[in-house]
Structure formats: C-alpha cells, structure tokens
Amino acid sequence: MEDAHICQTDIEKDIHLFAVFDGHGGSEVAKFCEKYFVKELIGNKNFKEKNYSEALKETFLKMDELLL
C-alpha cells in the first residue's frame, strides 16, 4: 500500500490544505487524489463562497465520481 499526500500552504490567503490519502483503494487512487484534489477543490462553488466544510465534502465525492 502506498500513501500520497498534499501539503499546500498557498491555496488562498490564510487557506492551507494538508491531506493524506492512505492508498487502501490502491496506490493509483491515492496518487490520483494527490494530483487532482486541489484543482477540484478550488473550482468548487462552495469553496469560492468560503463554505469550506461543504467544499471539502463535495470534493471528496467528486474524486469518487472521477475515478468511476
């Protein structure tokens, strides 16, 4: 099992993202999330409206959708 991670401190002013994708879905899934999560998050409508909690939930669901 291979983990992937995000450590990005410059998404927006005072907005940082730290994430670990555990690889239980396979190393390809973890690497996919590492590569595309931030792009999908900052493009999320709720993120733009500063509703960060909902944006995170929706982005995790979007990762599932994209992987299908």
Helices and strands as residue ranges (DSSP letters): E 4-12, E 15-21, H 27-42, H 45-48, H 52-67
